[in-house]
Amino acid sequence: MALVIPTASEKTLLDFTLGVTVPGNQILRLFVNNISPADAHTAASYTEMSTLGYASKTLTKTSWVTVAGADGAVATSTYATQTWTFTAGTPVTVYGYYITDTTTGLLLWAEAFASGKVVQYTGDQIIIVPTITGSRS
């Protein structure tokens, strides 16, 4: 599924872009409720994983790498690979991830996996390369 920036965060992201507001770091979180990210969502729309040794991950705002698009392509910002390695327990299905801002607490964007990922055993992993790509319409 495509990354979704909720309507409530569009102004904040533009303010960050234009320097009106200084962004904080971001928090990368996994969600376990089976929903499709939508424009009307807030951080409260997502149930964050809380078992099997899970912890959210702080993404330092200055560690994103942005590459300009060439020959009509759009720019892309990428963060280093983030890996969760789980402990054993009751099976949990992880449906995607969402990112919040540490300064405002707002949901910045969310993305569902193509299909849920079940984790249950020690050593099970979920690996994400946080990426946001510009768009042309």
C-alpha positions in Angstrom: 0.0 0.0 0.0 1.1 3.6 -0.6 2.3 5.8 2.2 -0.5 8.1 3.5 0.0 11.6 5.0 -3.2 12.4 7.0 -5.0 15.6 6.4 -4.4 16.8 9.9 -0.6 16.7 9.4 -0.4 18.3 6.0 0.0 21.9 7.4 2.6 20.7 9.9 4.6 19.0 7.2 4.5 22.2 5.1 5.5 24.3 8.0 8.4 22.0 8.6 9.4 22.2 5.0 9.2 26.0 4.9 11.0 26.5 8.2 7.9 28.0 9.9 8.2 25.3 12.6 11.3 23.3 13.5 10.5 19.6 13.3 11.5 17.2 16.0 12.8 13.7 15.5 10.4 11.1 14.3 9.3 7.9 16.1 8.8 4.8 14.0 6.2 2.5 15.4 4.6 -0.8 14.3 0.8 -1.2 14.3 -1.1 -4.4 15.1 -4.7 -3.4 14.2 -5.9 -4.4 10.8 -6.7 -1.0 9.2 -5.7 0.7 6.0 -4.1 4.1 6.6 -6.5 6.9 5.7 -6.5 10.7 5.4 -8.7 11.1 8.5 -6.4 9.0 10.8 -4.5 10.3 13.8 -1.9 8.5 15.9 -4.7 7.2 18.1 -6.1 5.3 15.1 -3.3 2.8 15.3 -2.7 0.2 18.0 1.0 0.1 18.6 2.7 -3.3 19.2 3.6 -3.8 22.8 4.8 -7.4 23.2 7.6 -9.8 22.2 10.4 -7.3 23.2 9.1 -4.6 20.8 10.1 -1.0 21.3 9.5 2.0 19.0 12.5 3.5 17.3 13.6 7.2 17.2 14.6 8.5 13.8 17.0 11.4 14.2 15.8 14.2 11.9 19.3 15.0 10.6 20.0 11.4 9.5 17.6 11.2 6.5 19.3 11.2 3.1 17.5 12.9 0.3 18.3 12.2 -3.4 17.0 14.6 -6.1 15.1 13.0 -8.9 16.8 13.0 -12.3 15.2 13.2 -15.8 11.8 14.0 -14.4 11.9 11.6 -11.5 10.8 12.7 -8.1 13.1 13.2 -5.0 13.3 10.5 -2.4 14.3 10.7 1.3 15.5 7.5 3.0 16.6 6.5 6.5 18.9 3.7 7.5 17.4 0.2 7.7 15.5 -0.4 10.9 15.3 -3.9 12.3 13.2 -5.4 15.1 14.2 -8.8 16.4 11.6 -10.3 18.6 11.4 -12.7 21.5 9.1 -15.8 21.7 5.5 -15.5 22.7 1.9 -15.5 21.5 1.8 -14.9 17.7 1.2 -11.3 16.8 0.3 -10.0 13.3 1.9 -6.7 12.4 0.0 -4.8 9.7 2.3 -1.8 9.0 4.1 1.1 10.5 3.4 4.7 11.4 5.6 7.7 12.1 4.9 10.4 14.7 6.7 13.7 15.4 8.3 14.0 18.8 7.6 17.8 19.1 3.9 17.8 18.1 2.9 14.2 18.7 1.2 14.2 15.4 0.9 11.3 13.0 3.1 12.3 10.1 2.5 9.3 7.9 1.5 5.6 7.9 1.9 2.7 5.5 0.4 -0.8 5.6 2.4 -3.8 4.6 1.2 -5.7 1.4 0.1 -8.4 3.9 0.4 -8.8 7.6 3.6 -10.1 9.1 3.3 -12.7 11.9 6.0 -12.7 14.6 6.0 -15.4 17.3 9.5 -16.9 17.8 12.8 -15.7 19.2 14.7 -14.3 16.3 11.7 -13.4 14.1 12.4 -10.0 12.5 10.6 -7.1 10.8 12.9 -4.9 8.7 11.9 -1.5 7.3 13.8 1.1 5.3 11.8 4.3 6.1 11.3 6.1 2.8 9.2 9.0 1.6 9.1 9.8 -2.1 7.7 13.0 -3.7 4.8 12.8 -6.1 3.7 14.5 -9.3 0.1 14.8 -10.2 
